[in-house]
Amino acid sequence: MMIAEVSETIQGLGSISVGGAALGAALGVGVIGAKAVEAVGRNPGTFPKVLTMALLSMALAEAIVFYALFIKGAA
């Protein structure tokens, strides 16, 4: 009985970790988007470069959630 309770607790903590990763990624994507808009507002000629860098940065920030999901699924 004790082992089952510990197992459920560990699974619950894994879900909290995935939620934290999702929250961090969402905040990161929001900050990246805001700074990209700010950069293009200051210098409109840099739009293509800023767009490319912002999209790559957002994709890497979102990848953190997938890493957390894979780690939780493996545990």
N, C-alpha and C positions, 0 to 999 in steps of 0.2 A: 504494500500500500504506500509506503514512504517513497519508493522509487518512482511510482507513477505521479505522485504529487510534485516531486522535484522535476520530472520530465515536463509536466505541464507548465511549471514556473519558467523553465528555460525557454520553452516555446513562446510563452507570453513575452518574455524579454526580447526574443528575436523579433517579434512583431513591433515592439516599441522601437527597436533599433532601425527597422525598415521605415517606420513612420518618421523617425528623426532624420534619416537620410533623405527622405522625400521632402521634408520641410526645409532642410538645408539646401537641397537642390533647387527648390522653388524660390527660395530667397536669393540664391546665387543667380538664377536666370533673370529674376527681376532686377537685380543690381546691374547685371551685364547689359540688359536692355536699356535701362535708364542712362547708363554711362555712354552707350552707343548713340542714343538719341542726342545726348548732350554734346558729344564729340562732333556729330554731323551738324548740329546746330551752330557750333562755333566755326566749323570749316566744312562747308558743303562739298567741296571738291574731293574730300577724302571718303565720300560715301561708299564706293566699291570696296576699298580696303577695310574700312570699319565694319561693313556688313559681313564680309568674309570672316574677319577675326571674331566678330560677335557670334555668328552662327557656329563656328567651331568651338568657341568657349562654352556656348549653351549646350552643345552636344556633349562635351566632356563633363559638364556639371550634371547633366541628366544621367550620364553613364554611372555615376556614383550610386544611384538608386538601383540600377540593374546589378551592380556588384553586391549590394546589400541583399537583394532578393536571391541571388545565386548562393551567397554564403548562408542565408537562412535556410534555403532549400537543401543545402548539403548537410546541415547540422541535424 
